[in-house]
């Protein structure tokens, strides 16, 4: 229960508290932009809050004991359960920020973190945990699987006349596709105390650099196997391919097939964002030959 005992702050009491604050450099900071609050040990003791007398309200006194309104309620300093914000009347008082900070501090010190937004109590005095920094760490620790790539004509078929190298044919579509087992999102979570951030990588495109000096080909999705019904038509329905226009005259070409991953992140405090895409790749060598007998 975020109940608060009362300290009615007269001018002399405020001055005494200011002197105490100077002598005890423990504080609560509320960073700009609504970020997590730095929590340090309570210099007064657990369960102690403050009440505020608003000098502009005709001497209205907000003291008077526990209101008994349940979690987050205290005289003159009332936290909305599940938030780090004060309800009225404290929210309109000139010293409302100090009131709010003390209430948050008490909640963290008294083990009432569940009544505050995730990440409010960092667990280490005097330090703010930045979810964006945790996300950057998670991004750097992502480990994405190398693509397993197949093609048609199949990569297992070899030509003895070309030194038992795999091959494809000139002026016919060579199909490429990634094994579906790698086409799934990958995540990495990094935590610091109660604050965490998760980076999520999702495969989006298959990129084929044919290795003959021409521009790469980009296909959405992982591609798919060639079927006899596809004949030598342009790949459709998720197919991905490239047509070589020149034989390689016995010298193999090296095609590089890459998977592009979009990467986003979310933090336990509700922040979110995106990182630069990542790529994984594999290469395969083969010769480009004239058609002798069409057998994929």
C-alpha positions in Angstrom: 0.0 0.0 0.0 1.4 3.4 -1.0 0.2 5.1 2.1 2.0 8.1 3.3 2.4 9.6 6.8 2.2 13.3 7.0 4.8 15.9 7.4 3.2 19.3 7.3 5.8 21.6 5.8 5.9 25.1 7.2 8.4 27.6 5.9 10.8 26.7 8.7 10.3 23.0 8.0 11.0 23.5 4.3 14.2 25.3 5.2 15.3 22.5 7.5 14.5 19.9 4.8 16.6 21.9 2.3 19.6 21.9 4.7 19.1 18.1 5.2 19.0 17.6 1.5 22.3 19.4 1.1 23.9 17.3 3.9 22.5 14.1 2.4 23.1 14.0 -1.4 20.6 11.3 -2.1 18.0 12.4 -4.6 15.4 11.3 -7.0 15.7 12.6 -10.6 13.0 12.6 -13.1 14.7 12.7 -16.5 13.2 14.7 -19.3 10.8 13.0 -21.7 9.1 10.9 -19.1 11.9 8.3 -18.8 12.5 6.0 -15.8 13.1 7.7 -12.4 16.4 7.2 -10.6 15.6 5.8 -7.2 18.0 6.1 -4.2 17.5 5.0 -0.6 14.9 7.0 1.3 16.9 9.5 3.5 14.0 9.7 6.0 12.9 6.1 6.2 10.3 3.7 4.8 6.7 4.7 4.6 7.4 8.5 5.0 5.9 11.0 2.5 5.2 14.7 2.6 2.1 16.8 2.4 1.9 20.1 0.6 0.2 23.3 1.7 -0.6 25.4 -1.4 0.0 29.0 -0.5 -2.2 30.1 -3.4 -5.2 28.2 -2.1 -6.0 30.4 0.9 -4.1 28.3 3.4 -5.7 25.0 2.4 -4.1 22.3 4.6 -3.6 18.9 2.9 -2.5 17.2 6.2 -4.7 15.0 8.3 -3.7 11.4 8.3 -4.1 8.4 6.0 -7.0 8.7 3.6 -7.5 5.0 3.5 -8.2 5.1 -0.2 -6.1 2.0 -1.0 -2.8 1.5 -3.0 -1.2 4.8 -4.1 -3.1 7.1 -1.8 -1.7 9.3 0.9 -2.6 12.7 2.3 -1.5 15.4 -0.1 0.7 13.0 -2.1 -1.3 10.4 -4.1 0.1 8.1 -6.7 -2.2 6.6 -9.3 -1.7 2.8 -9.0 0.3 1.4 -11.8 1.8 4.8 -12.7 4.5 7.2 -11.4 2.1 10.2 -11.6 0.4 12.0 -8.7 -3.4 12.5 -8.5 -4.8 15.9 -7.4 -4.5 17.8 -5.1 -0.8 17.1 -5.1 -0.5 17.4 -8.9 -1.5 21.1 -8.7 0.7 22.0 -5.8 3.8 24.1 -6.4 6.0 21.4 -4.9 4.2 18.5 -6.7 7.3 17.2 -8.3 9.1 16.8 -5.0 6.0 15.1 -3.6 5.8 12.8 -6.6 9.5 11.9 -6.3 9.2 11.1 -2.6 6.2 8.9 -3.2 8.0 7.0 -6.0 11.0 6.6 -3.8 9.0 5.2 -1.0 7.3 2.7 -3.3 10.6 1.4 -4.6 12.2 1.2 -1.2 9.2 -0.6 0.3 9.0 -3.4 -2.3 6.0 -2.0 -4.1 7.5 -2.0 -7.6 4.5 -3.8 -8.9 2.4 -0.7 -8.4 4.7 1.4 -10.6 5.5 1.2 -14.4 8.2 -1.4 -15.3 11.7 0.0 -15.0 10.8 2.8 -12.6 12.8 1.2 -9.8 16.2 0.4 -11.4 17.6 -1.6 -8.4 20.9 0.4 -8.5 20.8 3.8 -6.7 21.6 6.8 -8.7 21.4 5.2 -12.1 19.0 5.3 -15.0 18.7 2.2 -17.2 18.3 3.3 -20.8 16.2 0.8 -22.8 17.6 2.1 -26.1 21.1 1.2 -24.9 20.0 -2.3 -23.8 18.4 -2.7 -27.3 21.6 -1.7 -28.9 23.4 -4.4 -26.9 20.7 -7.0 -27.9 21.1 -6.0 -31.5 24.9 -6.6 -31.3 24.3 -10.0 -29.7 21.8 -11.3 -32.3 23.0 -14.5 -34.0 21.2 -15.2 -37.2 21.4 -18.6 -39.0 23.4 -18.8 -42.2 21.0 -19.6 -45.1 20.8 -23.0 -46.5 20.2 -22.4 -50.2 19.1 -24.8 -52.9 18.7 -24.3 -56.7 17.5 -25.8 -59.9 19.3 -27.3 -61.7 20.1 -29.1 -58.5 23.4 -28.3 -56.9 24.1 -32.0 -56.4 24.2 -32.8 -60.1 27.8 -32.7 -61.4 29.3 -32.6 -65.0 32.3 -35.0 -65.4 33.3 -33.0 -68.5 33.7 -29.9 -66.4 35.8 -31.5 -63.7 32.8 -32.9 -61.7 31.6 -29.4 -61.0 27.9 -28.5 -60.5 26.3 -26.7 -63.4 23.4 -24.7 -64.8 22.3 -23.8 -68.3 22.6 -20.7 -70.4 19.4 -18.9 -71.4 17.3 -21.0 -69.0 16.0 -19.8 -65.6 18.1 -20.9 -62.6 15.9 -21.1 -59.6 17.1 -20.3 -56.0 15.4 -20.8 -52.7 16.2 -20.8 -49.0 15.4 -23.7 -46.8 12.2 -22.8 -44.9 13.8 -23.9 -41.6 15.8 -20.6 -41.4 12.9 -18.4 -42.5 11.7 -17.5 -39.0 12.2 -14.6 -36.6 15.1 -14.5 -34.2 15.1 -12.6 -30.9 17.6 -11.5 -28.3 16.7 -10.0 -24.9 19.1 -8.0 -22.6 18.1 -7.1 -19.1 19.4 -4.8 -16.4 17.5 -5.2 -13.1 13.8 -4.8 -13.9 14.5 -3.1 -17.2 14.8 -5.1 -20.5 14.9 -4.7 -24.2 14.3 -7.2 -27.0 15.7 -7.0 -30.5 13.7 -9.0 -33.1 15.1 -9.9 -36.6 12.6 -11.1 -39.3 13.7 -12.4 -42.7 12.2 -10.4 -45.5 14.0 -10.9 -48.9 16.2 -13.2 -50.8 19.0 -11.4 -52.7 20.9 -13.2 -55.5 24.2 -11.9 -56.8 24.6 -14.1 -59.9 28.4 -13.6 -59.9 28.6 -12.8 -63.6 28.9 -9.0 -63.2 25.2 -8.2 -63.5 23.1 -6.6 -60.8 21.7 -8.7 -58.0 18.1 -9.9 -58.0 15.9 -9.3 -55.0 12.9 -11.5 -54.3 10.3 -11.1 -51.4 10.2 -14.2 -49.3 12.4 -17.3 -49.3 11.7 -18.4 -52.9 10.4 -21.9 -53.6 11.5 -25.0 -55.5 11.1 -25.3 -59.2 8.3 -27.6 -60.4 8.0 -29.2 -63.8 4.9 -27.1 -64.4 7.0 -24.0 -64.2 8.9 -25.1 -67.4 11.2 -22.2 -68.4 8.7 -19.5 -67.5 9.7 -16.5 -65.5 9.5 -17.5 -61.8 6.1 -16.6 -60.2 4.1 -17.5 -57.1 7.0 -16.9 -54.8 9.7 -18.2 -57.1 13.0 -16.5 -57.4 15.5 -17.0 -60.2 18.1 -15.6 -62.6 18.8 -16.3 -66.3 22.5 -16.5 -67.3 23.1 -15.2 -70.8 26.6 -16.4 -71.4 28.4 -19.7 -70.9 31.2 -19.7 -68.5 33.6 -21.6 -70.8 34.7 -24.0 -68.1 35.4 -21.3 -65.5 32.9 -21.4 -62.6 30.8 -18.5 -61.5 30.2 -17.9 -57.8 26.7 -16.9 -56.9 26.1 -15.3 -53.5 22.7 -15.7 -52.0 21.8 -13.4 -49.1 18.9 -13.2 -46.7 17.9 -9.7 -45.5 16.5 -9.3 -42.0 14.6 -6.3 -40.8 15.4 -5.6 -37.1 13.1 -3.8 -34.6 13.2 -3.5 -30.8 10.9 -3.0 -27.9 11.7 -2.0 -24.3 10.0 -2.9 -21.1 9.1 0.8 -20.6 7.1 0.9 -23.8 9.8 2.4 -26.0 10.4 0.9 -29.4 12.4 1.5 -32.6 14.2 0.0 -35.5 17.8 -0.8 -36.4 19.6 -1.1 -39.8 18.8 -4.4 -41.6 21.1 -7.3 -41.2 22.2 -9.9 -43.8 23.3 -13.5 -43.8 24.7 -15.1 -46.9 26.2 -18.2 -48.5 27.9 -18.8 -51.8 27.9 -21.5 -54.4 30.1 -22.1 -57.4 29.0 -23.8 -60.7 29.7 -23.6 -64.4 27.2 -22.2 -67.0 26.9 -24.6 -69.9 25.1 -25.1 -73.2 22.1 -27.3 -73.0 23.0 -31.0 -73.8 20.0 -32.7 -72.2 17.4 -31.0 -70.1 17.3 -32.8 -66.8 16.8 -30.7 -63.7 
